[in-house]
Amino acid sequence: MNAYIELYEAATALVDALDKSAEKLLPQEIVDVVTLHSKLAVGSSMIPIPGVDVAAGATTIWGMYIRINNKIGLPVKENVIKTIGSGVTTNLASYVTIVGIGSAIKALPGIGSLGGAALMAASLYAITLCSGYVYLRALTLLAKQEGKDFNPSDISSAINEVLKQKDVIRNFINIAKKDYKNNEADRT
């Protein structure tokens, strides 16, 4: 199984839970948003200034959440999106550590920028894909709550519920990193 298939299944579950399954292209459009933002996150790893690269990666994730919400017609305020992004990133902290190390290496003259970017690229790609996956699963949990209106302000508790599945998250991150490395090998 690869990360793309996992994302597509999560997007399909969300579309079904929102009762938008008549819109056949929607799951693919959501997956396209997540994969595009994962590639943009890789681009942010190329920013040579330590710290700015990490901020750009975080902004890419927040932008992804906004675009997913637009696809499914879910209005959420920007401050809620930032809270969601921070919550997911904090819970993925053990995976984010390598991104910070890669950013710090960029402070070394010369080879530091290239080495830091290389170290960050696969991790940022995987973290962004996983953030999209977690967000889709959390939205699906909220949409499936019976007798309760879909309330995006409840997203934090739904995200925490998804993140309790540590083995699933760890497996997804590992699969996403392998997918990135395989695709990188295909490009060279």
Contact map, one row per residue, 1 for C-alpha under 8 A:
11101100000000000000000000000000000000000000000000000000000000000000000000000000000000000000000000000000000000000000000000000000000000000000000000000000000000000000000000000010000000000000
11111100000000000000000000000000000000000000000000000000000000000000000000000000000000000000000000000000000000000000000000000000000000000000000000000000000000000000000000000011001000000000
11111110000000000000000000000000000000000000000000000000000000000000000000000000000000000000000000000000000000000000000000000000100000000000000000000000000000000000000000010011001000000000
01111111000000000000000000000010000000000000000000000000000000000000000000000000000000000000000000000000000000000000000000000000000000000000000000000000000000000000000000000000000000000000
11111111100000000000000000000000000000000000000000000000000000000000000000000000000000000000000000000000000000000000000000000000000000000000000000000000000000000000000000000000000000000000
11111111110000000000000000000000000000000000000000000000000000000000000000000000000000000000000000000000000000000000000000000000000010000000000000000000000000000000000000000000000000000000
00111111111000000000000000000010000000000000000000000000000000000000000000000000000000000000000000000000000000000000000000000000100110000000000000000000000000000000000000000000000000000000
00011111111100000000000000110010000000000000000000000000000000000000000000000000000000000000000000000000000000000000000000000000000000000000000000000000000000000000000000000000000000000000
00001111111110000000000000000000000000000000000000000000000000000000000000000000000000000000000000000000000000000000000000000000000000000000000000000000000000000000000000000000000000000000
00000111111111000000000000000000000000000000000000000000000000000000000000000000000000000000000000000000000000000000000000000000000010011000000000000000000000000000000000000000000000000000
00000011111111100000000000110110000000000000000000000000000000000000000000000000000000000000000000000000000000000000000000000000000000010000000000000000000000000000000000000000000000000000
00000001111111110000100000100000000000000000000000000000000000000000000000000000000000000000000000000000000000000000000000000000000000000000000000000000000000000000000000000000000000000000
00000000111111111000000000000000000000000000000000000000000000000000000000000000000000000000000000000000000000000000000000000000000000001001000000000000000000000000000000000000000000000000
00000000011111111100000000000000000000000000000000000000000000000000000000000000000000000000000000000000000000000000000000000000000000011011001000000000000000000000000000000000000000000000
00000000001111111111100001100000000000000000000000000000000000000000000100000000000000000000000000000000000000000000000000000000000000000000000000000000000000000000000000000000000000000000
00000000000111111111100000000000000000000000000000000000000000000000000000000000000000000000000000000000000000000000000000000000000000000000000000000000000000000000000000000000000000000000
00000000000011111111000000000000000000000000000000000000000000000000000000000000000000000000000000000000000000000000000000000000000000000001001100000000000000000000000000000000000000000000
00000000000001111111100000000000000000000000000000000000000000000000000000000000000000000000000000000000000000000000000000000000000000000001001100000000000000000000000000000000000000000000
00000000000000111111110000000000000000000000000000000000000000000000000000000000000000000000000000000000000000000000000000000000000000000000000000000000000000000000000000000000000000000000
00000000000000111111111000000000000000000000000000000000000000000000000000000000000000000000000000000000000000000000000000000000000000000000000000000000000000000000000000000000000000000000
00000000000100110111111100000000000000000000000000000000000000000000000000000000000000000000000000000000000000000000000000000000000000000000000000000000000000000000000000000000000000000000
00000000000000000011111100000000000000000000000000000000000000000000000000000000000000000000000000000000000000000000000000000000000000000000000000000000000000000000000000000000000000000000
00000000000000000001111111000000000000000000000000000000000000000000000000000000000000000000000000000000000000000000000000000000000000000000000000000000000000000000000000000000000000000000
00000000000000000000111111100000000000000000000000000000000000000000000000000000000000000000000000000000000000000000000000000000000000000000000000000000000000000000000000000000000000000000
00000000000000000000001111111000000000000000000000000000000000000000000000000000000000000000000000000000000000000000000000000000000000000000000000000000000000000000000000000000000000000000
00000000000000100000001111111100000000000000000000000000000000000000001000000000000000000000000000000000000000000000000000000000000000000000000000000000000000000000000000000000000000000000
00000001001100100000000111111110000000000000000000000000000000000000000000000000000000000000000000000000000000000000000000000000000000000000000000000000000000000000000000000000000000000000
00000001001000000000000011111111000000000000000000000000000000000000000000000000000000000000000000000000000000000000000000000000000000000000000000000000000000000000000000000000000000000000
00000000000000000000000011111111100000000000000000000000000000000000001000000000000000000000000000000000000000000000000000000000000000000000000000000000000000000000000000000000000000000000
00000000001000000000000001111111110000000000000000000000000000000001001000000000000000000000000000000000000000000000000000000000000000000000000000000000000000000000000000000000000000000000
00010011001000000000000000111111111000000000000000000000000000000000000000000000000000000000000000000000000000000000000000000000000000000000000000000000000000000000000000000000000000000000
00000000000000000000000000011111111100000000000000000000000000000000000000000000000000000000000000000000000000000000000000000000000000000000000000000000000000000000000000000000000000000000
00000000000000000000000000001111111110000000000000000000000000010011000000000000000000000000000000000000000000000000000000000000000000000000000000000000000000000000000000000000000000000000
00000000000000000000000000000111111111000000000000000000000000010000000000000000000000000000000000000000000000000000000000000001100100000000000000000000000000000000000000000000000000000000
00000000000000000000000000000011111111100000000000000000000000000000000000000000000000000000000000000000000000000000000000000000100000000000000000000000000000000000000000000000000000000000
00000000000000000000000000000001111111110000000000000000000000000000000000000000000000000000000000000000000000000000000000000000000000000000000000000000000000000000000000000000000000000000
00000000000000000000000000000000111111111000000000000000000110110000000000000000000000000000000000000000000000000000000000000001000000000000000000000000000000000000000000000000000000000000
00000000000000000000000000000000011111111100000000000000000100000000000000000000000000000000000000000000000000000000000000011101100000000000000000000000000000000000000000000000000000000000
00000000000000000000000000000000001111111110000000000000000000000000000000000000000000000000000000000000000000000000000000001000000000000000000000000000000000000000000000000000000000000000
00000000000000000000000000000000000111111111000000000000100100000000000000000000000000000000000000000000000000000000000000000000000000000000000000000000000000000000000000000000000000000000
00000000000000000000000000000000000011111111100000000001100110000000000000000000000000000000000000000000000000000000000010011001000000000000000000000000000000000000000000000000000000000000
00000000000000000000000000000000000001111111110000000000100000000000000000000000000000000000000000000000000000000000000111011000000000000000000000000000000000000000000000000000000000000000
00000000000000000000000000000000000000111111111000000000000000000000000000000000000000000000000000000000000000000000000010000000000000000000000000000000000000000000000000000000000000000000
00000000000000000000000000000000000000011111111000001101100000000000000000000000000000000000000000000000000000000000000000000000000000000000000000000000000000000000000000000000000000000000
00000000000000000000000000000000000000001111111100001100100000000000000000000000000000000000000000000010000000000001110110010000000000000000000000000000000000000000000000000000000000000000
00000000000000000000000000000000000000000111111100001000000000000000000000000000000000000000000000000000000000001100100000000000000000000000000000000000000000000000000000000000000000000000
00000000000000000000000000000000000000000011111111011000000000000000000000000000000000000000000000000000000000000000100000000000000000000000000000000000000000000000000000000000000000000000
00000000000000000000000000000000000000000000111111001000000000000000000000000000000000000000000000000000010000001000100000000000000000000000000000000000000000000000000000000000000000000000
00000000000000000000000000000000000000000000001111111000000000000000000000000000000000000000000000000010011000000000000000000000000000000000000000000000000000000000000000000000000000000000
00000000000000000000000000000000000000000000001111111100000000000000000000000000000000000000000000000011111000000000000000000000000000000000000000000000000000000000000000000000000000000000
00000000000000000000000000000000000000000000000011111110000000000000000000000000000000000000000000000011000000000000000000000000000000000000000000000000000000000000000000000000000000000000
00000000000000000000000000000000000000000000001011111111000000000000000000000000000000000000000000000000000000000000000000000000000000000000000000000000000000000000000000000000000000000000
00000000000000000000000000000000000000000001111111111111100000000000000000000000000000000000000000000010000000000000000000000000000000000000000000000000000000000000000000000000000000000000
00000000000000000000000000000000000000000001100001111111110000000000000000000000000000000000000000110010000000000000000000000000000000000000000000000000000000000000000000000000000000000000
00000000000000000000000000000000000000000000000000111111111000000000000000000000000000000000000000000000000000000000000000000000000000000000000000000000000000000000000000000000000000000000
00000000000000000000000000000000000000001001000000011111111100000000000000000000000000000000000000000000000000000000000000000000000000000000000000000000000000000000000000000000000000000000
00000000000000000000000000000000000000011101100000001111111110000000000000000000000000000000000000000000000000000000000000010000000000000000000000000000000000000000000000000000000000000000
00000000000000000000000000000000000000000000000000000111111111000000000000000000000010000000000000000000000000000000000000000000000000000000000000000000000000000000000000000000000000000000
00000000000000000000000000000000000000000000000000000011111111100000000000000000000000000000000000000000000000000000000000000000000000000000000000000000000000000000000000000000000000000000
00000000000000000000000000000000000011011000000000000001111111110000000000000000000000000000000000000000000000000000000000000000000000000000000000000000000000000000000000000000000000000000
00000000000000000000000000000000000010001000000000000000111111111000000000000000000010000000000000000000000000000000000000000001001100000000000000000000000000000000000000000000000000000000
00000000000000000000000000000000000000000000000000000000011111111100000000000000110010000000000000000000000000000000000000000000000000000000000000000000000000000000000000000000000000000000
00000000000000000000000000000000000010000000000000000000001111111110000000000000000000000000000000000000000000000000000000000000000000000000000000000000000000000000000000000000000000000000
00000000000000000000000000000000110010000000000000000000000111111111000000000000000000000000000000000000000000000000000000000000000100000000000000000000000000000000000000000000000000000000
00000000000000000000000000000000000000000000000000000000000011111111100000000000100000000000000000000000000000000000000000000000000100100000000000000000000000000000000000000000000000000000
00000000000000000000000000000000000000000000000000000000000001111111110000010100100000000000000000000000000000000000000000000000000000000000000000000000000000000000000000000000000000000000
00000000000000000000000000000000100000000000000000000000000000111111111000000000000000000000000000000000000000000000000000000000000000000000000000000000000000000000000000000000000000000000
00000000000000000000000000000100100000000000000000000000000000011111111100000000000000000000000000000000000000000000000000000000000000000000000000000000000000000000000000000000000000000000
00000000000000000000000000000000000000000000000000000000000000001111111111110000000000000000000000000000000000000000000000000000000000000000000000000000000000000000000000000000000000000000
00000000000000000000000000000000000000000000000000000000000000000111111111100000000000000000000000000000000000000000000000000000000000000000000000000000000000000000000000000000000000000000
00000000000000000000000001001100000000000000000000000000000000000011111111000000000000000000000000000000000000000000000000000000000000000000000000000000000000000000000000000000000000000000
00000000000000100000000000000000000000000000000000000000000000000001111111000000000000000000000000000000000000000000000000000000000000000000000000000000000000000000000000000000000000000000
00000000000000000000000000000000000000000000000000000000000000000000111111100000000000000000000000000000000000000000000000000000000000000000000000000000000000000000000000000000000000000000
00000000000000000000000000000000000000000000000000000000000000000000111111110000000000000000000000000000000000000000000000000000000000000000000000000000000000000000000000000000000000000000
00000000000000000000000000000000000000000000000000000000000000000000110011111000000000000000000000000000000000000000000000000000000000000000000000000000000000000000000000000000000000000000
00000000000000000000000000000000000000000000000000000000000000000100100001111101100000000000000000000000000000000000000000000000000000000000000000000001000000000000000000000000000000000000
00000000000000000000000000000000000000000000000000000000000000000000000000111111100000000000000000000000000000000000000000000000000000000000000000000000000000000000000000000000000000000000
00000000000000000000000000000000000000000000000000000000000000000100000000011111110000000000000000000000000000000000000000000000000000000000000000000000000000000000000000000000000000000000
00000000000000000000000000000000000000000000000000000000000000000000000000001111111000000000000000000000000000000000000000000000000000000000000000000000000000000000000000000000000000000000
00000000000000000000000000000000000000000000000000000000000000000000000000011111111100000000000000000000000000000000000000000000000000000000000000000000100000000000000000000000000000000000
00000000000000000000000000000000000000000000000000000000000001001100000000011111111110000000000000000000000000000000000000000000000000000000000000000000000000000000000000000000000000000000
00000000000000000000000000000000000000000000000000000000000001000000000000000111111111000000000000000000000000000000000000000000000000000000000000000000000000000000000000000000000000000000
00000000000000000000000000000000000000000000000000000000000000000000000000000011111111100000000000000000000000000000000000000000000000000000000000000000000000000000000000000000000000000000
00000000000000000000000000000000000000000000000000000000000000000000000000000001111111110000000000000000000000000000000000000000000000000000000000000000001100000000000000000000000000000000
00000000000000000000000000000000000000000000000000000000010011000000000000000000111111111000000000000000000000000000000000000000000000000000000000000000000000000000000000000000000000000000
00000000000000000000000000000000000000000000000000000000000000000000000000000000011111111100000000000000000000000000000000000000000000000000000000000000000000000000000000000000000000000000
00000000000000000000000000000000000000000000000000000000000000000000000000000000001111111110000000000000000000000000000000000000000000000000000000000000000100000000000000000000000000000000
00000000000000000000000000000000000000000000000000000000000000000000000000000000000111111111000000000000000000000000000000000000001001000000000000000000000000100000000000000000000000000000
00000000000000000000000000000000000000000000000000000000000000000000000000000000000011111111100100000000000000000000000000000000001000000000000000000000000000000000000000000000000000000000
00000000000000000000000000000000000000000000000000000000000000000000000000000000000001111111100000000000000000000000000000000000000000000000000000000000000000000000000000000000000000000000
00000000000000000000000000000000000000000000000000000000000000000000000000000000000000111111110000000000000000000000000000000000000000000000000000000000000000000010000000000000000000000000
00000000000000000000000000000000000000000000000000000000000000000000000000000000000000011111111100000000000000000000000000000010000000000000000000000000000000000000000000000000000000000000
00000000000000000000000000000000000000000000000000000000000000000000000000000000000000001111111110000000000000000000000000000000000000000000000000000000000000000000000000000000000000000000
00000000000000000000000000000000000000000000000000000000000000000000000000000000000000000011111110000000000000000000000000000000000000000000000000000000000000000000000000000000000000000000
00000000000000000000000000000000000000000000000000000000000000000000000000000000000000000001111111100000000000000000000000100010000000000000000000000000000000000000000000000000000000000000
00000000000000000000000000000000000000000000000000000000000000000000000000000000000000001001111111110000000000000000000000110010000000000000000000000000000000000000000000000000000000000000
00000000000000000000000000000000000000000000000000000000000000000000000000000000000000000000111111111000000000000000000000000000000000000000000000000000000000000000000000000000000000000000
00000000000000000000000000000000000000000000000000000000000000000000000000000000000000000000001111111100000000000000001100100000000000000000000000000000000000000000000000000000000000000000
00000000000000000000000000000000000000000000000000000100000000000000000000000000000000000000001111111110000000000000001100110000000000000000000000000000000000000000000000000000000000000000
00000000000000000000000000000000000000000000000000000100000000000000000000000000000000000000000111111111000000000000000000000000000000000000000000000000000000000000000000000000000000000000
00000000000000000000000000000000000000000000000000000000000000000000000000000000000000000000000011111111100000000001000000000000000000000000000000000000000000000000000000000000000000000000
00000000000000000000000000000000000000000000000000000000000000000000000000000000000000000000000001111111110000000011111100000000000000000000000000000000000000000000000000000000000000000000
00000000000000000000000000000000000000000000100011101100000000000000000000000000000000000000000000111111111000000001100100000000000000000000000000000000000000000000000000000000000000000000
00000000000000000000000000000000000000000000000001100000000000000000000000000000000000000000000000011111111000000001000000000000000000000000000000000000000000000000000000000000000000000000
00000000000000000000000000000000000000000000000001000000000000000000000000000000000000000000000000001111111100011011000000000000000000000000000000000000000000000000000000000000000000000000
00000000000000000000000000000000000000000000000111000000000000000000000000000000000000000000000000000111111110111111100000000000000000000000000000000000000000000000000000000000000000000000
00000000000000000000000000000000000000000000000011000000000000000000000000000000000000000000000000000011111110011000000000000000000000000000000000000000000000000000000000000000000000000000
00000000000000000000000000000000000000000000000000000000000000000000000000000000000000000000000000000000111111111000000000000000000000000000000000000000000000000000000000000000000000000000
00000000000000000000000000000000000000000000000000000000000000000000000000000000000000000000000000000000011111111000000000000000000000000000000000000000000000000000000000000000000000000000
00000000000000000000000000000000000000000000000000000000000000000000000000000000000000000000000000000000000111111100000000000000000000000000000000000000000000000000000000000000000000000000
00000000000000000000000000000000000000000000000000000000000000000000000000000000000000000000000000000000010111111110000000000000000000000000000000000000000000000000000000000000000000000000
00000000000000000000000000000000000000000000000000000000000000000000000000000000000000000000000000000000111111111111000000000000000000000000000000000000000000000000000000000000000000000000
00000000000000000000000000000000000000000000010100000000000000000000000000000000000000000000000000000000111111111111100000000000000000000000000000000000000000000000000000000000000000000000
00000000000000000000000000000000000000000000010000000000000000000000000000000000000000000000000000000000010001111111110000000000000000000000000000000000000000000000000000000000000000000000
00000000000000000000000000000000000000000000000000000000000000000000000000000000000000000000000000000100110000111111111000000000000000000000000000000000000000000000000000000000000000000000
00000000000000000000000000000000000000000000100000000000000000000000000000000000000000000000000000001111110000011111111100000000000000000000000000000000000000000000000000000000000000000000
00000000000000000000000000000000000000000000111100000000000000000000000000000000000000000000000000000110010000001111111110000000000000000000000000000000000000000000000000000000000000000000
00000000000000000000000000000000000000000000100000000000000000000000000000000000000000000000000000000100000000000111111111000000000000000000000000000000000000000000000000000000000000000000
00000000000000000000000000000000000000000000000000000000000000000000000000000000000000000000000001100100000000000011111111100000000000000000000000000000000000000000000000000000000000000000
00000000000000000000000000000000000000000100100000000000000000000000000000000000000000000000000001100110000000000001111111110000000000000000000000000000000000000000000000000000000000000000
00000000000000000000000000000000000000001110100000000000000000000000000000000000000000000000000000000000000000000000111111111000000000000000000000000000000000000000000000000000000000000000
00000000000000000000000000000000000000000100000000000000000000000000000000000000000000000000000000000000000000000000011111111100000000000000000000000000000000000000000000000000100110000000
00000000000000000000000000000000000000000000000000000000000000000000000000000000000000000000001101100000000000000000001111111110000000000000000000000000000000000000000000000000100000000000
00000000000000000000000000000000000001001100100000000000100000000000000000000000000000000000000100100000000000000000000111111111000000000000000000000000000000000000000000000000000000000000
00000000000000000000000000000000000001101100000000000000000000000000000000000000000000000000000000000000000000000000000011111111100000000000000000000000000000000000000000000001100100000000
00000000000000000000000000000000000001000000000000000000000000000000000000000000000000000000000000000000000000000000000001111111110000000000000000000000000000000000000000001101100100000000
00000000000000000000000000000000000000000000000000000000000000000000000000000000000000000001001100000000000000000000000000111111111000000000000000000000000000000000000000001000000000000000
00000000000000000000000000000000010011001000000000000000000010000000000000000000000000000000000000000000000000000000000000011111111100000000000000000000000000000000000000000000000000000000
00100010000000000000000000000000011001000000000000000000000000000000000000000000000000000000000000000000000000000000000000001111111110000000000000000000000000000000000000001001000000000000
00000000000000000000000000000000000000000000000000000000000000000000000000000000000000000000000000000000000000000000000000000111111111000000000000000000000000000000000010011001000000000000
00000000000000000000000000000000000000000000000000000000000010000000000000000000000000011000000000000000000000000000000000000011111111100000000000000000000000000000000000000000000000000000
00000010000000000000000000000000010000000000000000000000000010011000000000000000000000000000000000000000000000000000000000000001111111110000000000000000000000000000000000000000000000000000
00000110010000000000000000000000000000000000000000000000000000000000000000000000000000000000000000000000000000000000000000000000111111111000000000000000000000000000000000000000000000000000
00000000000000000000000000000000000000000000000000000000000000000000000000000000000000010000000000000000000000000000000000000000011111111100000000000000000000100110000000000000000000000000
00000000000000000000000000000000000000000000000000000000000000001000000000000000000000000000000000000000000000000000000000000000001111111110000000000000000000100000000000000000000000000000
00000000011001000000000000000000000000000000000000000000000000000000000000000000000000000000000000000000000000000000000000000000000111111111000000000000000000000000000000000000000000000000
00000000010011000000000000000000000000000000000000000000000000000000000000000000000000000000000000000000000000000000000000000000000011111111100000000000000000100100000000000000000000000000
00000000000000000000000000000000000000000000000000000000000000000000000000000000000000000000000000000000000000000000000000000000000001111111110000000000001001101100000000000000000000000000
00000000000001000000000000000000000000000000000000000000000000000000000000000000000000000000000000000000000000000000000000000000000000111111111000000001001001000000000000000000000000000000
00000000000011001100000000000000000000000000000000000000000000000000000000000000000000000000000000000000000000000000000000000000000000011111111100000000000000000000000000000000000000000000
00000000000000000000000000000000000000000000000000000000000000000000000000000000000000000000000000000000000000000000000000000000000000001111111110000000000001000000000000000000000000000000
00000000000000000000000000000000000000000000000000000000000000000000000000000000000000000000000000000000000000000000000000000000000000000111111110000111011001000000000000000000000000000000
00000000000001001100000000000000000000000000000000000000000000000000000000000000000000000000000000000000000000000000000000000000000000000011111110000100000000000000000000000000000000000000
00000000000000001100000000000000000000000000000000000000000000000000000000000000000000000000000000000000000000000000000000000000000000000001111111000000000000000000000000000000000000000000
00000000000000000000000000000000000000000000000000000000000000000000000000000000000000000000000000000000000000000000000000000000000000000000111111111100000000000000000000000000000000000000
00000000000000000000000000000000000000000000000000000000000000000000000000000000000000000000000000000000000000000000000000000000000000000000000111110000000000000000000000000000000000000000
00000000000000000000000000000000000000000000000000000000000000000000000000000000000000000000000000000000000000000000000000000000000000000000000011111000000000000000000000000000000000000000
00000000000000000000000000000000000000000000000000000000000000000000000000000000000000000000000000000000000000000000000000000000000000000000000011111100000000000000000000000000000000000000
00000000000000000000000000000000000000000000000000000000000000000000000000000000000000000000000000000000000000000000000000000000000000000000000010111110000000000000000000000000000000000000
00000000000000000000000000000000000000000000000000000000000000000000000000000000000000000000000000000000000000000000000000000000000000000000011010011111000000000000000000000000000000000000
00000000000000000000000000000000000000000000000000000000000000000000000000000000000000000000000000000000000000000000000000000000000000000000010000001111111000000000000000000000000000000000
00000000000000000000000000000000000000000000000000000000000000000000000000010000000000000000000000000000000000000000000000000000000000000010010000000111111000000000000000000000000000000000
00000000000000000000000000000000000000000000000000000000000000000000000000000001000000000000000000000000000000000000000000000000000000000000000000000011111100000000000000000000000000000000
00000000000000000000000000000000000000000000000000000000000000000000000000000000000000000000000000000000000000000000000000000000000000000000010000000011111111000000000000000000000000000000
00000000000000000000000000000000000000000000000000000000000000000000000000000000000100000000000000000000000000000000000000000000000000000110010000000011111111100000000000000000000000000000
00000000000000000000000000000000000000000000000000000000000000000000000000000000000100100000000000000000000000000000000000000000000000000000000000000000111111110000000000000000000000000000
00000000000000000000000000000000000000000000000000000000000000000000000000000000000000000000000000000000000000000000000000000000000000000000000000000000011111111000000000000000000000000000
00000000000000000000000000000000000000000000000000000000000000000000000000000000000000000000000000000000000000000000000000000000000000000110110000000000011111111100000000000000000000000000
00000000000000000000000000000000000000000000000000000000000000000000000000000000000000010000000000000000000000000000000000000000000001101100000000000000001111111110000000000000000000000000
00000000000000000000000000000000000000000000000000000000000000000000000000000000000000000000000000000000000000000000000000000000000000000000000000000000000111111111000000000000000000000000
00000000000000000000000000000000000000000000000000000000000000000000000000000000000000000000000000000000000000000000000000000000000000000100000000000000000011111111100000000000000000000000
00000000000000000000000000000000000000000000000000000000000000000000000000000000000000000000000000000000000000000000000000000000000001001100000000000000000001111111100000000000000000000000
00000000000000000000000000000000000000000000000000000000000000000000000000000000000000000010000000000000000000000000000000000000000001000000000000000000000000111111110010000000000000000000
00000000000000000000000000000000000000000000000000000000000000000000000000000000000000000000000000000000000000000000000000000000000000000000000000000000000000011111110000000000000000000000
00000000000000000000000000000000000000000000000000000000000000000000000000000000000000000000000000000000000000000000000000000000000000000000000000000000000000001111111110000000000000000000
00000000000000000000000000000000000000000000000000000000000000000000000000000000000000000000000000000000000000000000000000000000000000000000000000000000000000000011111111000000000000000000
00000000000000000000000000000000000000000000000000000000000000000000000000000000000000000000000000000000000000000000000000000000000000000000000000000000000000000000111111100000000000000000
00000000000000000000000000000000000000000000000000000000000000000000000000000000000000000000000000000000000000000000000000000000000000000000000000000000000000000000111111110000000000000000
00000000000000000000000000000000000000000000000000000000000000000000000000000000000000000000000000000000000000000000000000000000010000000000000000000000000000000010111111111000000000000000
00000000000000000000000000000000000000000000000000000000000000000000000000000000000000000000000000000000000000000000000000000000000000000000000000000000000000000000011111111100000000000000
00000000000000000000000000000000000000000000000000000000000000000000000000000000000000000000000000000000000000000000000000000000000000000000000000000000000000000000001111111110000000000000
00100000000000000000000000000000000000000000000000000000000000000000000000000000000000000000000000000000000000000000000000000000010000000000000000000000000000000000000111111111000000000000
00000000000000000000000000000000000000000000000000000000000000000000000000000000000000000000000000000000000000000000000000000110110000000000000000000000000000000000000011111111100000000000
00000000000000000000000000000000000000000000000000000000000000000000000000000000000000000000000000000000000000000000000000000100000000000000000000000000000000000000000001111111110000000000
11100000000000000000000000000000000000000000000000000000000000000000000000000000000000000000000000000000000000000000000000000000000000000000000000000000000000000000000000111111111000000000
01100000000000000000000000000000000000000000000000000000000000000000000000000000000000000000000000000000000000000000000000001100110000000000000000000000000000000000000000011111111100000000
00000000000000000000000000000000000000000000000000000000000000000000000000000000000000000000000000000000000000000000000001101100000000000000000000000000000000000000000000001111111110000000
00000000000000000000000000000000000000000000000000000000000000000000000000000000000000000000000000000000000000000000000000000000000000000000000000000000000000000000000000000111111111000000
01100000000000000000000000000000000000000000000000000000000000000000000000000000000000000000000000000000000000000000000000000000000000000000000000000000000000000000000000000011111111100000
00000000000000000000000000000000000000000000000000000000000000000000000000000000000000000000000000000000000000000000000001001100000000000000000000000000000000000000000000000001111111110000
00000000000000000000000000000000000000000000000000000000000000000000000000000000000000000000000000000000000000000000000001000000000000000000000000000000000000000000000000000000111111111000
00000000000000000000000000000000000000000000000000000000000000000000000000000000000000000000000000000000000000000000000000000000000000000000000000000000000000000000000000000000011111111100
00000000000000000000000000000000000000000000000000000000000000000000000000000000000000000000000000000000000000000000000000000000000000000000000000000000000000000000000000000000001111111110
00000000000000000000000000000000000000000000000000000000000000000000000000000000000000000000000000000000000000000000000000000000000000000000000000000000000000000000000000000000000111111111
00000000000000000000000000000000000000000000000000000000000000000000000000000000000000000000000000000000000000000000000000000000000000000000000000000000000000000000000000000000000011111111
00000000000000000000000000000000000000000000000000000000000000000000000000000000000000000000000000000000000000000000000000000000000000000000000000000000000000000000000000000000000001111111
00000000000000000000000000000000000000000000000000000000000000000000000000000000000000000000000000000000000000000000000000000000000000000000000000000000000000000000000000000000000000111111
00000000000000000000000000000000000000000000000000000000000000000000000000000000000000000000000000000000000000000000000000000000000000000000000000000000000000000000000000000000000000011111
